[in-house]
């Protein structure tokens, strides 16, 4: 089932999903899984955003997760932010595995 779940996800969703599963200590995060309902709090959020910012080379603020707290919503917002920062001349690099 996990392979089927991942086949419907974007690359960003797969990367962030792995982060959420690790940071939240949950076995499987669905696309519509909500970060806060899965046990995320402000400390976990800040740590996870630090990892996202470092690994994806993007500057995303905590408000983004409060406004789009599902995996799919957050990743769509993250993809838009990456595209925006690239268009503004910033360099966005995606590191390898998590």
MIDO-319727 format. One line per 5 residues: number of its first residue (from 1); their letters; for each residue x, y, z of N, C-alpha, C, O. Coordinates in Angstrom, 3 decimals. Layout:
NUM) a) X,Y,Z,X,Y,Z,X,Y,Z,X,Y,Z ~ ...
end
This chain:
1) xxxxx) 0.821,-1.197,0.000,0.000,0.000,0.000,0.859,1.252,0.000,0.486,2.250,-0.617 ~ 1.995,1.224,0.673,2.844,2.402,0.732,3.326,2.792,-0.661,3.415,3.982,-0.964 ~ 3.639,1.821,-1.513,4.068,2.132,-2.872,2.943,2.817,-3.644,3.192,3.770,-4.383 ~ 1.696,2.336,-3.479,0.559,2.968,-4.140,0.372,4.392,-3.660,0.110,5.290,-4.461 ~ 0.503,4.609,-2.362,0.361,5.931,-1.773,1.416,6.872,-2.346,1.100,8.003,-2.714
6) xxxxx) 2.642,6.424,-2.423,3.720,7.278,-2.913,3.609,7.563,-4.397,4.074,8.608,-4.850 ~ 3.007,6.665,-5.174,2.907,6.895,-6.611,1.999,8.082,-6.925,2.124,8.687,-7.990 ~ 1.092,8.421,-6.016,0.198,9.557,-6.215,0.798,10.867,-5.710,0.169,11.918,-5.834 ~ 1.999,10.822,-5.147,2.610,12.000,-4.541,3.639,12.632,-5.475,4.265,11.958,-6.293 ~ 3.791,13.940,-5.328,4.860,14.640,-6.037,6.183,14.336,-5.342,6.199,13.785,-4.242
11) xxxxx) 7.270,14.688,-5.974,8.586,14.490,-5.365,8.690,15.281,-4.058,9.236,14.786,-3.072 ~ 8.173,16.488,-4.055,8.197,17.298,-2.831,7.414,16.612,-1.725,7.862,16.571,-0.579 ~ 6.245,16.071,-2.058,5.442,15.371,-1.051,6.183,14.163,-0.493,6.112,13.899,0.708 ~ 6.889,13.431,-1.340,7.642,12.271,-0.850,8.757,12.698,0.096,8.987,12.053,1.119 ~ 9.445,13.779,-0.239,10.539,14.276,0.609,9.989,14.759,1.947,10.480,14.367,3.005
16) xxxxx) 8.970,15.608,1.894,8.416,16.180,3.122,7.706,15.108,3.943,7.754,15.133,5.173 ~ 7.056,14.179,3.275,6.400,13.075,3.984,7.398,12.329,4.859,7.118,12.037,6.022 ~ 8.554,12.024,4.299,9.590,11.324,5.074,10.029,12.160,6.272,10.260,11.625,7.356 ~ 10.143,13.469,6.076,10.502,14.357,7.190,9.439,14.319,8.280,9.755,14.191,9.463 ~ 8.177,14.431,7.874,7.082,14.431,8.847,7.032,13.117,9.601,6.865,13.098,10.821
21) xxxxx) 7.177,12.014,8.871,7.136,10.713,9.539,8.252,10.600,10.575,8.048,10.060,11.662 ~ 9.413,11.104,10.235,10.539,11.055,11.177,10.319,12.005,12.353,10.440,11.605,13.511 ~ 9.999,13.245,12.057,9.851,14.263,13.108,8.651,14.000,14.015,8.700,14.274,15.214 ~ 7.574,13.467,13.437,6.351,13.220,14.203,6.299,11.799,14.764,5.406,11.454,15.538 ~ 7.270,10.986,14.362,7.350,9.597,14.808,6.038,8.856,14.511,5.447,8.221,15.384
26) xxxxx) 5.606,8.961,13.246,4.414,8.242,12.795,4.812,7.333,11.632,5.752,7.621,10.893 ~ 4.084,6.243,11.490,4.436,5.238,10.495,4.115,5.670,9.064,4.889,5.387,8.149 ~ 2.996,6.346,8.862,2.578,6.691,7.509,1.752,7.965,7.510,0.744,8.065,8.209 ~ 2.185,8.930,6.725,1.458,10.191,6.591,0.764,10.188,5.230,1.402,10.010,4.192 ~ -0.537,10.385,5.254,-1.330,10.478,4.030,-1.213,11.893,3.456,-0.802,12.815,4.161
31) xxxxx) -1.568,12.066,2.196,-1.509,13.381,1.545,-2.338,14.427,2.270,-1.957,15.596,2.332 ~ -3.473,14.007,2.816,-4.339,14.949,3.518,-4.090,14.934,5.029,-4.861,15.513,5.794 ~ -3.009,14.267,5.455,-2.655,14.265,6.869,-2.302,15.665,7.333,-1.571,16.386,6.654 ~ -2.817,16.046,8.481,-2.599,17.379,9.036,-1.454,17.329,10.049,-1.479,16.535,10.989 ~ -0.466,18.173,9.848,0.726,18.201,10.689,0.379,18.285,12.174,0.950,17.560,12.988
36) xxxxx) -0.535,19.149,12.517,-0.854,19.371,13.927,-1.721,18.240,14.495,-1.571,17.867,15.659 ~ -2.617,17.704,13.684,-3.431,16.580,14.136,-2.604,15.303,14.293,-2.982,14.399,15.037 ~ -1.477,15.238,13.590,-0.584,14.088,13.708,0.360,14.213,14.905,1.210,13.351,15.126 ~ 0.204,15.282,15.666,1.006,15.452,16.872,2.054,16.548,16.804,2.822,16.741,17.747 ~ 2.087,17.260,15.695,3.051,18.343,15.556,2.739,19.499,16.490,1.579,19.859,16.687
41) xxxxx) 3.776,20.070,17.055,3.627,21.265,17.885,4.636,22.297,17.397,5.339,22.065,16.413 ~ 4.708,23.428,18.079,5.562,24.510,17.590,7.048,24.134,17.574,7.776,24.552,16.674 ~ 7.494,23.372,18.530,8.901,22.975,18.568,9.230,22.026,17.416,10.242,22.195,16.734 ~ 8.381,21.042,17.206,8.584,20.104,16.100,8.482,20.847,14.769,9.245,20.580,13.841 ~ 7.532,21.784,14.685,7.362,22.565,13.467,8.624,23.339,13.130,9.080,23.311,11.987
46) xxxxx) 9.196,24.032,14.113,10.397,24.823,13.856,11.562,23.941,13.428,12.323,24.312,12.534 ~ 11.708,22.787,14.050,12.767,21.866,13.671,12.556,21.353,12.251,13.498,21.307,11.459 ~ 11.337,20.971,11.931,11.040,20.465,10.602,11.241,21.546,9.542,11.772,21.263,8.468 ~ 10.824,22.778,9.827,11.017,23.863,8.861,12.496,24.174,8.666,12.917,24.512,7.560 ~ 13.280,24.065,9.721,14.724,24.242,9.594,15.290,23.212,8.620,16.102,23.543,7.756
51) xxxxx) 14.856,21.967,8.769,15.335,20.895,7.883,14.864,21.151,6.448,15.645,21.016,5.506 ~ 13.597,21.518,6.278,13.069,21.822,4.938,13.875,22.943,4.307,14.308,22.831,3.160 ~ 14.080,24.025,5.049,14.814,25.171,4.512,16.235,24.783,4.123,16.732,25.193,3.074 ~ 16.883,23.994,4.969,18.266,23.604,4.701,18.346,22.617,3.544,19.161,22.790,2.637 ~ 17.525,21.604,3.567,17.624,20.548,2.555,17.109,20.971,1.194,17.649,20.556,0.169
56) xxxxx) 16.073,21.791,1.174,15.514,22.216,-0.103,16.036,23.576,-0.541,15.734,24.033,-1.643 ~ 16.812,24.220,0.310,17.404,25.498,-0.046,16.386,26.596,-0.260,16.565,27.461,-1.117 ~ 15.324,26.563,0.514,14.250,27.535,0.365,14.008,28.193,1.715,14.276,27.601,2.760 ~ 13.507,29.403,1.687,13.193,30.111,2.928,11.684,30.125,3.102,10.992,30.969,2.533 ~ 11.177,29.184,3.893,9.732,29.107,4.142,9.493,29.380,5.617,10.171,28.813,6.473
61) xxxxx) 8.549,30.231,5.913,8.291,30.692,7.268,7.228,29.836,7.966,6.446,29.163,7.295 ~ 7.189,29.853,9.300,6.205,29.069,10.049,4.757,29.337,9.652,3.929,28.428,9.706 ~ 4.439,30.553,9.259,3.062,30.867,8.863,2.579,29.953,7.745,1.386,29.661,7.656 ~ 3.489,29.500,6.893,3.108,28.629,5.781,2.480,27.336,6.286,1.504,26.855,5.709 ~ 3.025,26.775,7.350,2.489,25.527,7.873,1.192,25.753,8.630,0.311,24.893,8.616
66) xxxxx) 1.061,26.893,9.287,-0.206,27.199,9.959,-1.325,27.386,8.937,-2.465,26.989,9.178 ~ -0.998,27.987,7.806,-2.004,28.264,6.783,-2.315,27.054,5.913,-3.440,26.911,5.435 ~ -1.339,26.185,5.701,-1.509,24.983,4.884,-0.913,23.808,5.650,0.235,23.427,5.417 ~ -1.686,23.238,6.558,-1.122,22.249,7.481,-1.243,20.799,7.021,-0.751,19.897,7.698 ~ -1.902,20.557,5.862,-1.901,19.192,5.343,-0.630,18.984,4.528,-0.039,19.942,4.031
71) xxxxx) -0.225,17.756,4.399,0.987,17.458,3.620,0.869,18.003,2.213,1.776,18.681,1.731 ~ -0.241,17.716,1.548,-0.418,18.168,0.161,-0.452,19.699,0.076,0.211,20.286,-0.780 ~ -1.216,20.342,0.955,-1.304,21.800,0.926,0.029,22.468,1.208,0.406,23.421,0.526 ~ 0.745,21.973,2.209,2.051,22.540,2.549,3.030,22.354,1.392,3.788,23.269,1.070 ~ 3.020,21.183,0.769,3.960,20.918,-0.324,3.647,21.756,-1.556,4.559,22.205,-2.250
76) xxxxx) 2.372,21.968,-1.832,2.014,22.856,-2.951,2.524,24.263,-2.681,3.067,24.923,-3.567 ~ 2.343,24.707,-1.457,2.839,26.037,-1.081,4.362,26.077,-1.170,4.936,27.057,-1.644 ~ 5.001,25.026,-0.718,6.456,24.929,-0.781,6.938,24.974,-2.227,7.905,25.673,-2.531 ~ 6.282,24.244,-3.117,6.647,24.265,-4.536,6.488,25.661,-5.137,7.327,26.107,-5.920 ~ 5.403,26.349,-4.763,5.212,27.728,-5.252,6.325,28.636,-4.750,6.821,29.482,-5.494
81) xxxxx) 6.720,28.467,-3.491,7.780,29.290,-2.917,9.122,29.012,-3.592,9.883,29.942,-3.861 ~ 9.411,27.764,-3.863,10.638,27.407,-4.575,10.647,28.073,-5.947,11.643,28.680,-6.340 ~ 9.530,27.959,-6.680,9.435,28.562,-8.013,9.594,30.076,-7.940,10.267,30.674,-8.779 ~ 8.979,30.689,-6.943,9.065,32.136,-6.772,10.494,32.576,-6.480,10.974,33.563,-7.038 ~ 11.164,31.846,-5.609,12.539,32.204,-5.266,13.484,31.970,-6.442,14.440,32.723,-6.627
86) xxxxx) 13.224,30.931,-7.239,14.035,30.697,-8.429,13.818,31.817,-9.440,14.771,32.296,-10.055 ~ 12.554,32.238,-9.614,12.236,33.301,-10.563,12.870,34.624,-10.148,13.202,35.458,-10.990 ~ 13.033,34.803,-8.842,13.636,36.035,-8.336,15.161,35.990,-8.400,15.841,36.915,-7.956 ~ 15.680,34.912,-8.954,17.126,34.812,-9.108,17.827,34.066,-7.999,19.053,33.961,-8.000 ~ 17.070,33.547,-7.056,17.666,32.761,-5.987,18.022,31.379,-6.482,17.469,30.906,-7.475
91) xxxxx) 18.926,30.742,-5.808,19.262,29.373,-6.162,18.627,28.454,-5.145,18.824,28.604,-3.939 ~ 17.880,27.519,-5.635,17.229,26.550,-4.790,17.813,25.205,-5.132,17.746,24.765,-6.280 ~ 18.386,24.547,-4.146,19.001,23.249,-4.366,18.300,22.201,-3.512,17.990,22.429,-2.343 ~ 18.068,21.087,-4.107,17.485,19.970,-3.367,18.603,18.988,-3.085,19.217,18.448,-4.005 ~ 18.866,18.758,-1.796,19.871,17.775,-1.426,19.318,16.398,-1.669,18.130,16.234,-1.947
96) xxx) 20.166,15.421,-1.566,19.772,14.032,-1.762,18.775,13.566,-0.720,17.825,14.283,-0.405 ~ 18.973,12.415,-0.202,18.016,11.835,0.727,18.018,12.554,2.054,18.907,13.350,2.357 ~ 17.016,12.260,2.824,16.805,12.951,4.095,17.677,12.429,5.173,17.616,12.910,6.304
end
